[in-house]
Amino acid sequence: MKKQVKKPIIFLNIDSLLAEPLQVAIQTGKAPALHFLMEKGHFIPDMVSSFPTMSVTIDSTLLTGTYPDQHQIPGLNWFDWNRKKMVNYGTGIRETVRLGFTDSLTNMFYRLNNQDLSKKVTTIYEDLNQHGLTSASINSFVYRGNIKQDMTVPSLLRSISKLDQQITTSAPPLFSLGGFTRLRRWGYAPQMLSGNYKFAGRELRYLIRRGLLPSFTFCIFQDMDFRVHFKGPYDLKGISKIDKEIQKTLNLYSSWEEAIEKNIWIVIGDNGQSKTSWNYNQVTINLRKILKGLRVNKIQSPVHSKDQIVLSVNQRMAYIYVLDERIPLSQIAGQLKTDKRIDVIAWKEGEDHIVMSGTKKGRLKFTPGGNEVDVYNQSWNVEGDLDILNIKRRKDERLTYDDFPDALARLYGALNSHVGRFIVVNAKPGTEFRAQSTPFHLAGACHGSLHKQESLIPCLITGVDDGPEYSRLVNVKEVIIRNIVGEMI
């Protein structure tokens, strides 16, 4: 018995690439490489991302084929209920410093992959290793594999933190992460923590030039996220810059046609962005102010027995942890409901999942496994006001989603992503949460929420006859594994 030979997959993740700006860039001639890949393959403009729409959660969903209730990465920022400590994988510099710079770096470069990402799920890298196949990770903070790899902490970071010179982690055989580890011996990462789009492109081209391209290569271009945060969603210049790196990669072959004959190419954006205005008071939702009268933990201090609330903000979504067992979650939800900019307020009561809104009356209760079936063939028990989540029933009685794509499964994922008494809140488009020292984005854009503006992402696939069963990121892993491993013959 031997495995069917399959083409290598080159998977490009362009952070914060949106479908409409992509199409405008293509129509105006600013993205010829992406235009070529779109013409030669399948274009899905509305693939559903994970929730929260933050990179570490999204990449965990992509690589494991599960939502956070299984892979257990709740967001970029969350509270470890058992250890009574905030877990931050690297947000704004002020928040990171106040939480502890060394702790945040350790969380990002070690704990995320070696402790927090659930051992009950496997990554694409681990699955391929079990089949004797190699893989590569370039620029991704989520990278767990089967091989022990040493990362060298840059000297500047060591001088301002308490990190050791080396971090040993579990990664794929081919592993590149900015200034910490690289494929090219003399490669230089212009950013301290990760490489920029040029670094990522050079690392990918190194594999192709040297004939080292493995069965699966995951390469992230992160720069778009930073640009869109400050320039807004329609940053065509950012798309053009990354497209040039893809052009250089395609040019390594005798023709672009040969590039797609020899490889399967998949390009996605991981999350969308919601545009914001200059008006600070309209844009920012101050959770500490809404919860005035309660003792909210200060992030620079350890959690004390007198603290009642811990806030963990992921831009346009947040986890609100209620430490005081005497305070019902419904009471806190009632306070949050007074702000009309909070459009989803969700929490657990036993096995039930309750949803309210600051913009609509009523409430919704749901649990998995009932008689209601949605458009993704998922079954639910649903009681109450479906309009809270803008859910409709089609003529065939299937539940369908609009403003909040795959809302029930994605909310369920967040509400069961980790232990603790907490509430999930979601902000209306154009607004974001603030707590203490959390970054905010005026006259730019931000993400994190359940809303379709951040949840629907573009996806280009060339060289694959059958795509994912459903247009959801959680279904992409099965396509990758199927097209690499194939059938045993």
C-alpha positions as CSV (number, residue, x, y, z in Angstrom):
1,M,0.0,0.0,0.0
2,K,1.3,3.4,-0.8
3,K,0.0,6.9,-0.6
4,Q,-1.4,8.7,-3.7
5,V,1.0,11.4,-4.7
6,K,-0.5,14.8,-4.3
7,K,0.6,18.4,-5.1
8,P,2.2,20.5,-2.4
9,I,-0.2,23.1,-1.0
10,I,1.0,26.7,-0.6
11,F,-1.4,28.5,1.8
12,L,-1.1,32.3,2.0
13,N,-2.9,34.1,4.7
14,I,-3.1,37.9,4.1
15,D,-4.1,39.3,7.4
16,S,-7.2,41.6,7.2
17,L,-7.7,41.1,3.4
18,L,-11.3,42.0,2.6
19,A,-13.3,40.8,-0.4
20,E,-14.4,44.2,-1.7
21,P,-11.0,46.0,-1.5
22,L,-9.5,42.9,-3.1
23,Q,-11.9,43.1,-6.0
24,V,-11.3,46.8,-6.4
25,A,-7.5,46.2,-6.4
26,I,-7.9,43.5,-9.1
27,Q,-10.2,45.7,-11.2
28,T,-7.8,48.6,-11.1
29,G,-4.7,46.5,-12.0
30,K,-3.1,46.7,-8.6
31,A,-3.1,42.9,-7.9
32,P,-2.2,40.9,-11.0
33,A,-1.0,37.9,-9.1
34,L,-4.2,37.6,-7.0
35,H,-6.2,38.3,-10.2
36,F,-4.4,35.3,-11.9
37,L,-5.1,33.0,-9.0
38,M,-8.7,34.1,-8.9
39,E,-9.2,33.5,-12.6
40,K,-7.6,30.1,-12.5
41,G,-9.4,28.8,-9.5
42,H,-12.5,29.2,-7.2
43,F,-13.3,32.5,-5.5
44,I,-15.3,32.4,-2.3
45,P,-16.0,36.1,-1.2
46,D,-17.9,35.2,1.9
47,M,-16.1,32.4,3.8
48,V,-17.1,32.5,7.5
49,S,-14.1,33.0,9.9
50,S,-13.9,32.0,13.6
51,F,-15.0,34.0,16.6
52,P,-13.6,36.1,18.2
53,T,-12.2,37.4,14.9
54,M,-8.7,37.7,16.3
55,S,-5.6,36.1,14.6
56,V,-4.6,33.5,17.2
57,T,-8.2,32.1,17.5
58,I,-8.7,32.2,13.7
59,D,-5.4,30.4,12.9
60,S,-6.2,27.8,15.6
61,T,-9.5,27.1,13.9
62,L,-7.8,26.9,10.5
63,L,-5.1,24.5,11.7
64,T,-7.3,22.3,13.8
65,G,-10.5,22.4,11.9
66,T,-12.4,23.2,15.2
67,Y,-14.0,26.2,16.9
68,P,-12.7,27.5,20.3
69,D,-14.9,25.1,22.3
70,Q,-12.5,22.4,21.1
71,H,-9.2,24.1,20.4
72,Q,-9.4,26.2,23.6
73,I,-7.8,29.5,22.4
74,P,-10.5,32.0,23.4
75,G,-8.9,35.2,21.9
76,L,-5.8,37.4,21.9
77,N,-6.7,38.3,25.5
78,W,-8.5,36.2,28.2
79,F,-8.5,35.4,31.8
80,D,-7.2,32.1,33.2
81,W,-9.9,31.4,35.9
82,N,-8.0,28.6,37.6
83,R,-4.7,30.5,37.9
84,K,-6.5,33.9,38.4
85,K,-4.3,35.5,35.9
86,M,-4.8,37.4,32.6
87,V,-3.4,35.7,29.5
88,N,-2.2,38.1,26.8
89,Y,-0.7,37.0,23.6
90,G,0.4,40.5,22.6
91,T,-2.0,43.4,22.2
92,G,-1.2,47.1,22.6
93,I,2.2,48.0,24.1
94,R,0.7,49.8,27.1
95,E,-1.6,46.9,28.0
96,T,1.2,44.4,27.4
97,V,3.6,46.2,29.7
98,R,1.1,46.6,32.4
99,L,0.2,42.9,32.3
100,G,3.9,42.0,32.4
101,F,6.1,42.2,29.3
102,T,8.0,38.9,30.0
103,D,4.7,37.1,30.7
104,S,3.1,38.3,27.5
105,L,6.1,37.2,25.4
106,T,6.2,33.8,27.2
107,N,2.5,33.4,26.5
108,M,2.9,34.3,22.8
109,F,6.0,32.3,22.0
110,Y,5.6,29.3,24.3
111,R,2.4,28.9,26.3
112,L,0.0,29.4,23.3
113,N,1.3,26.4,21.4
114,N,2.7,24.2,24.2
115,Q,0.1,24.6,26.9
116,D,-3.1,26.5,25.8
117,L,-3.8,24.9,22.4
118,S,-5.8,21.8,23.4
119,K,-4.0,18.5,23.2
120,K,-7.4,16.9,22.4
121,V,-7.2,18.4,18.9
122,T,-4.5,18.0,16.3
123,T,-3.0,20.6,13.9
124,I,-2.4,20.1,10.2
125,Y,1.3,19.8,10.9
126,E,0.7,17.0,13.4
127,D,-1.6,15.1,11.1
128,L,0.8,15.3,8.2
129,N,3.7,14.1,10.5
130,Q,1.6,11.0,11.3
131,H,1.6,10.2,7.6
132,G,5.3,10.8,7.2
133,L,4.8,14.1,5.4
134,T,6.6,17.4,6.0
135,S,5.2,20.9,6.5
136,A,6.3,24.5,7.0
137,S,5.1,27.4,9.1
138,I,6.2,31.0,8.1
139,N,5.3,33.9,10.3
140,S,2.4,32.3,12.2
141,F,2.2,32.5,16.0
142,V,0.1,29.3,16.0
143,Y,2.4,26.6,14.7
144,R,2.3,23.5,16.9
145,G,3.9,20.5,15.4
146,N,5.7,17.3,16.4
147,I,9.3,18.5,16.2
148,K,11.2,20.1,19.1
149,Q,12.7,23.4,17.8
150,D,14.9,26.0,19.5
151,M,14.0,29.6,19.0
152,T,16.7,32.3,19.8
153,V,15.3,35.3,21.6
154,P,16.6,38.5,20.0
155,S,19.2,40.3,22.2
156,L,17.2,43.5,22.4
157,L,14.2,41.6,23.8
158,R,16.4,39.8,26.3
159,S,17.7,43.1,27.5
160,I,14.2,44.5,28.3
161,S,12.7,41.2,29.6
162,K,13.6,38.2,31.7
163,L,13.4,35.7,28.8
164,D,16.2,33.1,28.5
165,Q,18.3,33.1,25.3
166,Q,16.5,30.1,23.9
167,I,12.9,28.8,23.9
168,T,12.3,25.2,23.0
169,T,8.9,24.6,21.4
170,S,7.0,22.0,19.4
171,A,6.8,23.1,15.8
172,P,6.8,21.8,12.2
173,P,10.0,20.5,10.6
174,L,10.4,23.8,8.6
175,F,9.8,26.7,11.0
176,S,10.2,30.5,10.6
177,L,9.1,33.2,13.0
178,G,10.8,36.6,12.4
179,G,13.7,37.3,14.6
180,F,13.3,34.1,16.6
181,T,13.9,31.5,14.0
182,R,14.3,31.5,10.2
183,L,14.8,29.2,7.3
184,R,17.6,31.2,5.5
185,R,20.8,31.2,7.4
186,W,21.5,34.9,6.8
187,G,17.8,36.0,6.6
188,Y,17.0,39.2,8.4
189,A,13.6,40.0,10.0
190,P,13.0,43.8,10.0
191,Q,10.5,43.4,12.9
192,M,11.6,42.3,16.4
193,L,8.7,39.8,17.0
194,S,7.8,38.7,13.5
195,G,8.8,39.2,9.9
196,N,7.1,41.6,7.6
197,Y,5.6,40.8,4.2
198,K,9.0,40.9,2.5
199,F,10.6,38.6,5.0
200,A,7.7,36.1,4.6
201,G,8.0,36.2,0.8
202,R,11.7,35.6,0.9
203,E,11.4,32.7,3.3
204,L,8.7,31.1,1.0
205,R,10.8,31.6,-2.1
206,Y,13.8,30.1,-0.3
207,L,11.9,26.8,0.0
208,I,11.0,26.8,-3.7
209,R,14.4,27.7,-4.9
210,R,16.1,25.0,-2.8
211,G,13.6,22.4,-3.8
212,L,12.6,22.2,-0.1
213,L,8.9,22.9,-0.6
214,P,7.0,20.5,1.7
215,S,3.5,19.0,1.4
216,F,2.0,22.0,3.2
217,T,3.3,25.5,3.7
218,F,1.4,28.0,5.8
219,C,2.7,31.6,5.2
220,I,1.2,34.7,6.8
221,F,1.6,38.3,5.5
222,Q,0.8,40.3,8.6
223,D,1.3,43.9,7.5
224,M,-2.2,44.5,6.2
225,D,-3.7,44.3,9.7
226,F,-1.5,47.1,11.0
227,R,-2.2,49.3,7.9
228,V,-5.9,48.8,7.9
229,H,-6.2,49.6,11.7
230,F,-4.9,53.1,10.9
231,K,-5.8,53.7,7.3
232,G,-9.2,52.0,7.1
233,P,-10.5,48.9,5.2
234,Y,-9.8,50.2,1.6
235,D,-6.0,50.2,1.8
236,L,-5.3,49.2,-1.9
237,K,-1.6,50.1,-1.5
238,G,-1.2,47.4,1.1
239,I,-2.8,44.8,-1.1
240,S,-0.5,45.9,-4.0
241,K,2.6,45.5,-1.9
242,I,1.8,42.0,-0.9
243,D,0.7,41.1,-4.4
244,K,4.2,42.0,-5.6
245,E,5.6,39.4,-3.2
246,I,3.3,36.8,-4.7
247,Q,4.3,37.9,-8.2
248,K,8.0,37.3,-7.3
249,T,7.0,33.9,-6.0
250,L,5.1,32.9,-9.1
251,N,8.0,34.2,-11.2
252,L,10.3,31.5,-9.9
253,Y,8.5,29.1,-12.3
254,S,8.9,29.1,-16.1
255,S,5.4,30.6,-16.2
256,W,2.6,31.3,-13.8
257,E,0.7,28.5,-15.3
258,E,3.5,26.1,-14.3
259,A,3.3,27.5,-10.7
260,I,-0.4,26.4,-10.5
261,E,0.3,23.1,-12.3
262,K,2.9,22.1,-9.8
263,N,1.2,23.4,-6.6
264,I,-2.2,23.9,-5.1
265,W,-2.5,27.6,-4.0
266,I,-4.9,28.8,-1.4
267,V,-5.2,32.5,-0.4
268,I,-7.4,33.8,2.4
269,G,-7.9,36.9,4.5
270,D,-8.3,35.9,8.2
271,N,-10.7,38.6,9.3
272,G,-12.5,41.7,8.1
273,Q,-12.4,45.1,9.7
274,S,-15.1,47.6,10.9
275,K,-14.4,51.2,10.0
276,T,-14.3,53.8,12.8
277,S,-14.7,57.5,13.0
278,W,-12.7,60.3,14.7
279,N,-15.2,60.7,17.5
280,Y,-13.7,59.1,20.6
281,N,-16.9,59.1,22.6
282,Q,-18.9,57.4,19.8
283,V,-16.2,54.8,19.0
284,T,-15.1,53.6,22.4
285,I,-17.4,51.7,24.8
286,N,-15.9,52.1,28.3
287,L,-16.7,48.9,30.1
288,R,-15.4,50.2,33.4
289,K,-17.8,53.1,33.2
290,I,-20.8,50.9,32.4
291,L,-19.9,48.7,35.4
292,K,-19.3,51.6,37.7
293,G,-20.1,50.6,41.3
294,L,-18.5,47.2,41.0
295,R,-14.9,46.4,42.0
296,V,-13.1,45.9,38.7
297,N,-9.6,44.5,38.8
298,K,-6.8,46.7,37.7
299,I,-4.7,44.9,35.1
300,Q,-1.3,45.8,36.6
301,S,-2.4,44.3,39.9
302,P,-2.9,40.6,40.9
303,V,-6.5,39.5,41.3
304,H,-7.6,40.2,44.9
305,S,-10.4,38.5,46.9
306,K,-12.3,41.7,46.9
307,D,-12.3,42.1,43.1
308,Q,-15.7,41.4,41.6
309,I,-15.0,41.8,37.8
310,V,-12.1,41.1,35.4
311,L,-12.3,42.6,31.9
312,S,-10.6,41.1,28.9
313,V,-11.0,43.1,25.7
314,N,-10.4,41.8,22.2
315,Q,-11.1,45.0,20.3
316,R,-14.8,44.7,19.3
317,M,-15.6,41.8,21.6
318,A,-14.8,41.3,25.2
319,Y,-15.0,38.7,28.0
320,I,-16.4,40.0,31.3
321,Y,-15.6,37.7,34.2
322,V,-17.8,37.8,37.3
323,L,-15.7,36.6,40.2
324,D,-18.3,37.4,42.9
325,E,-20.5,34.3,43.0
326,R,-23.2,36.4,44.7
327,I,-23.7,38.5,41.6
328,P,-25.9,36.7,38.9
329,L,-24.6,37.0,35.4
330,S,-28.0,38.2,34.4
331,Q,-27.6,41.3,36.6
332,I,-24.4,42.2,34.9
333,A,-26.0,41.6,31.5
334,G,-28.8,44.0,32.5
335,Q,-26.2,46.8,33.2
336,L,-24.5,46.1,29.8
337,K,-27.9,46.2,28.0
338,T,-28.1,49.9,28.9
339,D,-25.5,50.8,26.2
340,K,-27.2,50.7,22.8
341,R,-23.8,50.1,21.1
342,I,-23.6,46.6,22.5
343,D,-25.6,44.4,20.2
344,V,-24.8,40.9,21.6
345,I,-24.7,40.0,25.3
346,A,-24.3,36.2,25.9
347,W,-23.6,33.9,28.8
348,K,-24.2,30.4,30.1
349,E,-26.8,29.3,32.7
350,G,-26.1,25.6,33.3
351,E,-26.4,23.9,29.9
352,D,-28.3,26.9,28.4
353,H,-26.8,29.7,26.4
354,I,-28.6,33.0,26.8
355,V,-28.4,35.9,24.4
356,M,-29.7,39.5,24.9
357,S,-29.0,42.8,23.1
358,G,-28.7,46.5,23.9
359,T,-30.4,47.2,20.6
360,K,-33.3,44.8,20.7
361,K,-35.9,43.6,23.2
362,G,-36.3,40.0,24.4
363,R,-33.9,37.2,24.7
364,L,-32.8,34.0,23.0
365,K,-31.9,30.6,24.6
366,F,-30.1,27.9,22.7
367,T,-28.3,24.5,23.3
368,P,-26.8,22.1,20.7
369,G,-28.5,18.9,19.6
370,G,-32.2,19.8,19.2
371,N,-34.7,19.6,16.4
372,E,-33.9,22.8,14.7
373,V,-31.3,22.5,11.9
374,D,-29.3,25.4,10.4
375,V,-27.9,25.9,6.9
376,Y,-24.6,24.1,8.0
377,N,-26.6,21.0,9.1
378,Q,-26.0,21.7,12.8
379,S,-28.9,20.9,15.1
380,W,-30.1,23.1,17.9
381,N,-32.7,23.7,20.6
382,V,-33.7,27.3,20.2
383,E,-36.3,29.2,22.3
384,G,-37.2,32.9,22.3
385,D,-36.5,35.8,19.9
386,L,-34.5,34.7,16.9
387,D,-34.2,38.3,15.8
388,I,-31.8,38.9,18.6
389,L,-29.1,37.3,16.4
390,N,-30.9,38.2,13.1
391,I,-31.7,34.5,12.5
392,K,-34.4,33.6,10.0
393,R,-36.3,30.4,9.1
394,R,-36.2,29.5,5.4
395,K,-39.1,27.9,3.6
396,D,-37.5,24.5,4.3
397,E,-37.4,25.4,8.0
398,R,-33.6,25.6,8.1
399,L,-32.2,28.4,10.3
400,T,-30.2,30.9,8.2
401,Y,-27.9,33.7,9.3
402,D,-27.3,37.3,8.1
403,D,-25.7,39.9,10.4
404,F,-23.9,37.3,12.5
405,P,-22.7,34.4,10.3
406,D,-22.9,30.9,11.8
407,A,-23.9,32.8,15.0
408,L,-25.0,29.8,17.2
409,A,-21.9,27.7,16.6
410,R,-19.5,30.6,16.9
411,L,-21.1,31.9,20.1
412,Y,-21.2,28.4,21.5
413,G,-17.5,28.1,20.7
414,A,-16.6,31.3,22.6
415,L,-18.8,30.5,25.6
416,N,-17.3,27.1,25.9
417,S,-13.7,28.0,25.1
418,H,-12.4,28.1,28.7
419,V,-13.7,27.7,32.2
420,G,-15.1,30.5,34.3
421,R,-18.2,32.6,35.0
422,F,-18.2,35.1,32.2
423,I,-20.2,37.1,29.7
424,V,-19.4,37.6,26.0
425,V,-20.2,41.1,24.6
426,N,-20.1,42.2,21.0
427,A,-20.0,45.8,19.8
428,K,-22.0,47.4,17.0
429,P,-20.0,48.2,13.8
430,G,-17.9,51.3,14.1
431,T,-17.4,50.9,17.9
432,E,-15.0,49.0,20.1
433,F,-14.5,48.2,23.8
434,R,-12.1,49.9,26.1
435,A,-11.2,48.8,29.6
436,Q,-7.9,49.9,31.0
437,S,-4.9,50.6,28.7
438,T,-6.5,48.6,25.9
439,P,-5.6,49.9,22.4
440,F,-8.3,51.7,20.4
441,H,-8.5,52.8,16.7
442,L,-9.9,56.2,15.7
443,A,-10.5,57.0,12.0
444,G,-9.2,53.5,11.0
445,A,-10.7,50.1,11.6
446,C,-10.8,47.3,14.1
447,H,-12.1,43.7,14.4
448,G,-12.9,40.9,16.9
449,S,-16.7,40.8,16.7
450,L,-19.3,38.3,15.5
451,H,-20.6,40.8,12.9
452,K,-20.4,39.9,9.2
453,Q,-18.1,42.9,8.5
454,E,-15.3,41.1,10.3
455,S,-16.6,37.5,9.9
456,L,-16.8,37.1,6.1
457,I,-13.4,36.7,4.4
458,P,-12.3,36.1,0.8
459,C,-10.7,32.8,-0.2
460,L,-9.0,31.9,-3.5
461,I,-8.4,28.2,-4.2
462,T,-6.6,26.9,-7.3
463,G,-5.9,23.3,-8.3
464,V,-8.7,21.7,-6.2
465,D,-11.8,20.2,-7.8
466,D,-13.9,20.1,-4.7
467,G,-13.7,22.9,-2.1
468,P,-14.9,22.9,1.5
469,E,-18.3,21.3,2.3
470,Y,-19.4,24.7,3.6
471,S,-17.9,28.2,3.1
472,R,-16.4,28.3,6.6
473,L,-12.8,28.4,7.7
474,V,-13.5,25.5,10.1
475,N,-14.1,23.3,7.1
476,V,-10.9,24.2,5.3
477,K,-8.6,21.7,7.1
478,E,-10.5,18.8,5.7
479,V,-9.8,20.1,2.2
480,I,-6.1,20.4,2.9
481,I,-5.7,17.0,4.4
482,R,-7.8,15.3,1.6
483,N,-5.7,17.0,-1.1
484,I,-2.4,16.1,0.5
485,V,-2.9,12.6,2.0
486,G,-5.4,11.4,-0.5
487,E,-6.7,7.8,-0.4
488,M,-4.6,4.9,0.6
489,I,-4.2,2.6,-2.5
